[in-house]
Amino acid sequence: MDHIKEKLKLIPHLPGSYQMKDKNGTIIYVGKAKDLHKRVSSYFNKEHTGKTAKLVSEIVDFEYIVTTSEVEAFVLELNLIKLHDPKYNILLKDDKSYPYIEYISKPFPRLKIVRYAHLKKHSNRNLFGPYPNAHAARRIVNLLNRLYPLKKCEGKPKEVCLYFHINECLGYCQKNIDDNLVKEMESEILSFLRGNDTVLKKKLLEKINFYSQNLNFEKALELKKELDYISIIMDKQKVELHDFINRDVISYYLNNSYLSVQFFFLRNGKLLGHHNEIFPLISEVKDDVEFCIVKFYQNHEIPKEIIIDDSLDSNLLKQLINTNVTIALKGIKKKLLDMAYTNAKVALDNTFSTIKKKELRTSKAQDDLRKLLNMDVLYRIDAFDNSNLFGSFSVSGMVVFKNGEPSKKDYRKYKISIEKNDDYHTMQEVIFRRYKKAIEEQSQLPELIIVDGGINQINACLEILKSLKLNIRVVGLKKDDKHRTNVLIDGQNYQELSLDPMSNLFHFLTRIQDEVHRYTINYHKTIRSKGSIASILDNIDGIGNVRKKELIKKYGSISKIMDASLDELCQIIPQNVAQNLLKYLKEYKEDKNN
């Protein structure tokens, strides 16, 4: 603390970004401030609760970078978080974007579901959304495709398909299309997607009457359900704004050191849906909410207007998001803001007990593991599992847990290429490949590695880590006679630590074990299910893209490669690779027949 107090005196009253560090020098939190001196000092000169208190208890040092403005500090904060992935910067880790309905007018009229993050700008596209309810978006697209003869197939077939014969496509691949008919159809579809349901309801009623008169009551009932669904959807979207501007309304609620931020999506004057974020308070309320808002719009559509209350900095958000940010103090917009606040409160009140239970199962359970192993820090866990493929060939999977939660973007899968295909050597190969690359890329390393097995697997892992000069703790999960995990083996001293099957820690470790096993087995099954010549050749060490193309060009099928002699294959690939390929295909055939 004496060291920190001396450093605090030197911090200037200027904007910038600060980085908190733990005893290992690891950055555990990145923040930004309009006044660095006031903000950083506030962590050490007053009492804190919740996650902030836990953060402060781990801080042993800090650094800061002065910027010319708060906006620049915000941008720097975002970049540093992306670079270091600090354990306490836990906002919006998923970054999953919502689906949108996209209407493409040329060269052929089409409707499809897209994710905003994957979109590329195109002049012939109209975008509608976001739809937090992906099922609703798909149902609307399916209904419009049934009611209107849009293009439904991919590419440009040489002949008309079934959709043309059942009058659900105009035959864009072959027929001369009436432009007026397409324009009329396009006008009706766009009108509906912009909020006018009159034309669509009329069309549905005409279809229902047609099927009823022709005694096709099953189809009439099916469309009646769709009509009722559209009516319910449109009724839920009723709001008092009629200027047809795309806008979002954002409010928040704080309780028990948790923030609930509510987003309302208004499109063409109608409430299309909402999104809620709940997370623990780490910094100042204003800063955490503003960070949440800016991060959200990095991966979602930016509307023409965002409505907020006067506790937030509209000028700062306007510069960072590059759209009109309005503070609502009265009128209809204030009513919408109050409604967003109410929903933020309800969301937190209704889920708070669930959040606390989840904490016990995740971050609290991981902390129990840290204490059991007498570790100072435990944030990231890498877990490995192996699976045999066709008897001799193996695959491996790695899953990652951060602060007790799976981090799926860090998952990795491996095809094993060694000749000695046993668990020991398989583990050595995957550990070497994983951490040699991590060293080369200077990417984040775990504090703990979990292997699915006993001392043999632990030793294989430790041997490779030692050769790479890495000091990472390793443990193994040992099963009993009934194939149930009951013991944790500490690789530091080979001590067997019993696990209480009723404890959160036991369930946490079981969850990790199940997740890595599921991930690896699914990869195994994917390779088996493909069964194509290309996917099978991908599994052979020494066969790259060039050799694969030559083999496919000459033989064309797996059966023909099986019938080829070793000498024939050696004309394309080296002898040892050819022998490996024939051995693989033999075991593949035996596995397929069993």
N, C-alpha and C positions, 0 to 999 in steps of 0.2 A: 504493500500500500504506500510506503514511503516513496518508492520508485514512481508509482502512478501519480501521487500527489505532486511530485516535482514536474512531471511531464504535463499535468493539467495546467500548471501556471503558465506554460509556454504556448498553449493553444490560442491562436488568434480569434478575434470575433469576426470571422469571415465565413462565407459559405464553402461547403466542401463535402467530401465523403470520408467516413471513418471506418476502420476495420478493427474489430475486437479479436484478440488472440488468446488461446489457452496455453497451458504450461509447455506444450510441445511446439509452440509457435504456429499452430494451425489457425487459420482464420475461421472463426465460428459465427461471426455476424458482421454484415456490412450494412451501414446506414448512411443517410445523408442529412444535412442540416443547413438551415439558413445562417445559423450562428454556431460554428463548431464548438467554441468554448462552452457555451451554455448547454448544448446538447450532450456532449461527452461528459461534462462535469455532473450532469443530472443523474448519470448511472451510479455515481459513487457518493453523492451527498444527500440522498434521501432513500426512504424505505421503498421496497418493491415487493410485488406479489406475483404468483403464477410463474409463467415462463420467463418473464423479465428477471425475476429473482434468481432463477436457475442459471440464466445466462450470466448475470453479474457474478455469481459464485464461481464461475469457471474462468472469468477474465483475469489474466495475469499481466497483460500488456495490450497496447493499442497503437495504431498508426493512423495517420490522416493525410488527405490530399486536398489542398486548397484549390478552389475553382473561382471563376470570375462571376458566377451567378448561381442561383438555386436550381435553375433549369439544367445547367451544365453539371451540377452536383448530382441531380436526379439521373441523368444519362450515364454518368460515371458509376453510380450505384448499381444501375441495371447491368452494366457491362462487367463489373467486378463480381456481382452475384453469379452471373452466367459463367465466369471464368473459374471461380473458387467453389461454387456450390456449398456455401456455409450451412452448417447444420441447423442454425436458428432462423435462417431465411427460408421459411417453409411455405410461403404464399404461392398458390396456383402452380404447384409442381407439375400437375398433369398437363396443362396447356391444351386440353382437348377442345377442338372447335365444334360448334353446332352445325347441323346440316342446314342447307339452303335448297330451295327449289330454283333450278336454273332453266330458263326458257331460251333456246337457241333458234333464231329465225332462219339463218342461212348456213349452208346451202339448202338444208331441209328443216322444217319446223320440228323441234324435239323438246321433250321435258325430261329432266334427270335430277337426281339427288346428288349434291356435291357438298364437300366440306370447304368452308371459307379459306382455311389455311392452304389448301391445295389449288386454289383458283388462280388462273391467269387472266389478265384483263383482255377483253375482246369486245369489239364494237357491236357485234351481232347478238350479244347476250343480255338477258334481263335477269336480275337476281332478286329473289324474294325470301325473306327470313330475317333473323334466324328462327329455327323451330327447335326449342329445347326438347319437345316431344318428337323424337325421330319417327315414331310410329305414325304420328299425325301427318308428317311430311310425306312419307311413303304412301299412305292411304290416299292422300289428295292427288298425288302424281298418278297412282294406279287408276283412280276414278276418272281423271281427265283423259288418260290414255284410252279408257274404255269408251268415253263419250265422244271423243274427237279422233279423227283419222290421222294422227301424228305419225312420224317415222319412229319405229320402235326397234328395228334391228341395227346391228353395228355394220359399218362399212357400206358397200354398195353391191348387193347381190346381183347376179346376172339374171335371175328370174324372180318374179313376185312370190312372196311367201304367204303363209297361212293368214296373216293379219289382213292382207289385201282381200282374200276370199271371204272373210267374215266381216268385211266393211269397217275394219278398224285401222286401215292404212290406205292412202290414195295411190299406192304403187309408185313411189318416188323413183324407184330404180329403173323403171321402163316407160311409164306412161307420161303423156303430156298433161301437166297439172294446171288446173284453172287457178290463176293468180288471185282472182277475186274471191274464190272459195277459201283459199289459204288466208287471205287478209281478214275475211270475216271470222274465220275460226280463231285466228291469232288475236283479234280484237276482243272476242268473248273470253278467251283464256286469260289474257292479261287483265281484263276488267275484273274477273273473279279473284285473281291473285292479288289485286290491289284493294280488294275489300268489297266489291259489288257482287253479291251472291244471287241477284234476281234472275239473270240469264241462265245460270247453271241450274237453279231450282226449277225453272220453267222447262229446261231440257230434260231434267230427271223425271219430272211429272209426265212429260210426253212419252218418254220411254216406258215408264211404269204403266201408263194407260194402254200403250201399244201391246206390251206383253200380257196384260190382263185380258184384253180383247181377244188375243190369240191363245188364251187359256194356259199361258206359260207363267203360272203363279209363282213358281220357284224363283225365276229371274226377277219378277215384279217385286217379290218380297225382299230379295237381295238389294235391289236398287232403293226400295223404301227405307231400308236400314241405312244406306248411304245418305239419303236425303235427311233423315233424322240426325245423322252424325254431323253433316254440314250445318244444320240449323243450330245444334248444340255448340259447335266450334264458333260460329259467327256470333252467337248470343254471348259467349264468354269474352269476346273481343270488344264489346261495346264500351266506349269511353266518350267523354264529352268534347274531345277535340275534333275539329272538322276541317283543318287546314291541310291535311294529307302530307305533312312533313314527317320524315323518318327521324325519330328521336328516342333517346333512352332516358329513363328517370332513375336516379340512383340515391338511395338513402342507406343509413346504417344504424345499428343499435349495439350498445356495449353493456355487458353484464358478466359478473364473475370472471373478469379479466379475459373475456372472449368477445370478439367482434363478429357481427353478422352484417354483411353487406348485400343489399338487395338491388338487382338490376331489373327494370321493366323495359321490355322492347315494344315500342309503339311504331307501327309501320302503316303509312297511309291513313293515319287517324285512328287505327285500331290497335288494341293491346294484343300482340301476337303471342307473347310468352314472357317468362321471367327466369332469372338465374340467381342463385344464392351462394355466397361464399361465407364459411364460418371458420375462423382461425384464432389462435391465441394472440393476445396483445403482447408485442415485444417492445416497440418504441412508443412514441406519442400517438394518440388516437388519430389525429389529423394525418400524420405521416403514413401510418399503416393503411388507412383508408385510401389515401391518394395513390400510394404505391399499388394497392390492389386494383384500382381503376385503370391506371396506366398499363399495368401488366396485362390486364384483361384485353385491352384493345390492341395489344401486339399480335393477337391471334384471332381477332373477331372483327366483323364489319364495323367501321366507324360511321355513326349516323350524322346527319346534318346538325343535330343539336343534342346536347347532353344537359339535363336538368339536375342541379344539386342544391343543397341548402347552404346558408351563409357561413357555416363553420369550416368549409373547405375553400381552398385557394383557386378561384375560377381562372385567373390569369395564368397561373402556373400550369393548370391542366389544359388550358386552351393551347398553350405553346407546345406542350408535350404530345398531345393527341392530335393537334392540328384540325380542330373543329370548333364550332360555336358552343361555349359552355355558359349556361345561364343559371343565375341564382333565383330561385322561386320564393317570393315572399307573400304572394296573395293570388287569388283567383283559381282558375282550373288547374294550372300547373302546380300550385301549392297543394291542392287537394290530391293530385296524383303523387306528389312527394310524400304527403302524409300517409297515403295508402302504401307506398313502398316502405316507409318506416314501420308501419304496423306489421307488414309481412316479414320484415327483417326481425322484428321482435318475436313474432309467433314462431318463426323458423328456429331461432335460438332457444326459446323457451321449450319448444316441443322436442328438441334434439339434445338438450344439454346433458341429460342423464345418459343418453346413448354415447355422447362424446366422451364423458368421463369413463364409462365402461370400456370404450375403445382404447382409451389411454392406458388403462390397466392391462389390456391385452397386447399393447404395442410398445410404446416408449417406456412405460413402467416395467414391463416384462423384460425389455432389453436392458434396462438399468439393473434389474435383478440379476441378469446374466453377468453384467459387468462386475457387480459386487461378488458374485459367486467365484469368479475367476480372479478377483482382486486386481482388476484393471483400473487404471486412472481414467481412461477415456475409451468409450465404445460408441461410435456413431455408425460406421459402415461395416456390414457383414457380407462376405462373399461365401456362397454355399455351392458345392459341386456334387454332381452325381454322374455315374457312367451307365451306359446301357449297351449290351451286345447287339450287334446287327448281323443277321445271317450267320450266327455261330461264332465266327472269328473276328469280324469287323465290328468296331465300336464307335459310338458317338458319346459325347459328353455335353453337359449343360451347366451353366453357371447362372444363379439368380442372385440378386443384390437386395439387401434390406438396409434402409437408412432410417435411423431413429425409430425402428420397429415396424416400418412400412415398406412394402415391396417397391423398388424403383425399376420399373419394367424397361425403361429406356436403356438401362445398364445391363440387361440380360444378354448373355452370349451363348452360342452353341458351337460345337467343334466336331469335325470329322477327324477321327484318330487314324494316323498314317503309319504307326510303328509296326514292325513285323512281329515282335513279341507282344501279343495281344492279350495281356492279363491286366487285372485291376491295378497292380503296382505300377507297371510301365505306362498304362493309360493315364493314371493320375499324374505321373511325372511329366508326360508330354503336355497335358492340358495346363498344368500349373506353370510350366516353363513358357509355353506360348502366351498365356494370359499375362504374366507379370513381366516378361521380357518386353512385350509390347507396351505395357503400362510405364515401364522405365523409359523406353525410347520416346514415348509421347508425353511423358511427365504428367500422366493422368492420375486421378485420385486413387490412393491405395486404401485397402480396408485395415481396420485395427484387428479384425478377427476373420479367420477362414474356418468354415465348417465343412468337414468331409463326411460322407455317408459310409461309415465303416469304422474299423478299429485301429489298432496300433500300426498295422501294415500300411494302411492308407495315410495315416498321419506321418509315418516315417518317409514315405514317398514324397509327400508334400514338403516336409521340413528339409529334406536333402536338396531339393531344387531351390527352395528359398535361400538356403545357405550359400549355394553356388552363385546366386544372384545378389548376395550380400543384402538380403532383406530380412528385417526383424519383425515378422508378423506372427501373432499368436495363432496357433492351430488347435482345434479340438475335433473329436470324432463322435458321432452318434452311434452307440452300440445297441443292437436289438437283442431281446431275449429269445427263448426257444419258440415262442409263439409269434415271432417276427414283430414284436412291439418294442418301440424304443423305450429304454428304461434307465440307461446310463450315459453320462457325458464323460468322455475320456479327455483329460487335459494333456495336450501334447508337450507341455512344459516339464511335467514330472511323471506323466503316464498315470496319474491318480484317477481312479474311477469315482465320479461324483454321482450319487444317486439322485433321481428326480422324483419329486412328489407328483403322481399322476393327476392330482387335483389342483395343482398350482398353475398360475398364469404363465410361469416360465416354461413348464412342461408343454402347455398348449402352444406357446410361442415357438418353441423348438420344433414341435410336431408340424406346425404350420409351415415353417421354413423347409423342413424335410419333405413334406407333401408337395410344396410348390416346386422345388428343384426336381423332384421325381416326375411330377406332371409335365414340366417343361421339357425335360430330357426325353421322356417317353413319347410325347407328342412329336418331337423332332424325329425320333426313330420311326414313328408311324407314318409321318409325312414322306420320308424317303421310301419306305416300303410301299405306300399307297400310290406313289407316282408311277413306279414300275416302268417308266419309259427308258428308252436307250440312252437319252441324254442325261437323265437324272441318275441312272445307274453308273454311267461313265464318270459322272462328277464325283463319285465316291472312291475312285481309284487314284491313289497317289502317283503322280507322274503323267497323268493325262490332263492336259490343259485344253484350252479352247481350240487350238490349231489341230492337235492330235484327235480331239473328239470329233471335229468336223470331217477329218479324213476317214475315220472309222465309220461314221454315219454315212458318208458318201459312198464308201466301198461296200458296206454290208447292209445298212438300212434297218436291221433288226437285231434284237438280242439273240434270237435263235440262230441266226446266220453267223454271228460272232462265236457262239458256242460250238458250231460245226467247223469253224476255221481251225487249222493246225497252228502249232506254235510258230513254225517257220513262216507261215503266211502273215501272222500278226506281227512278226518281227520286221517285216518289210515296212511297217508304219511306225511301230513303237519299239523301244528297247526290250531286250529279252526279259530282264527282271520285271519290267512293267507288264509285259505280255503274260508272264507266268502268274503274276499277282492278279491280273484281270481274269484269267481262266479259273483260278482258284476261287475268286469272288463269285463268278457266275455259276460255278458248280454248287457252291453253298447257297446262293440265291435260289437256284432251282430246287434244291432239297428243302429249303425253308418254305418255298411256295407250295410244294407238294404236301407238306405236313399239315 
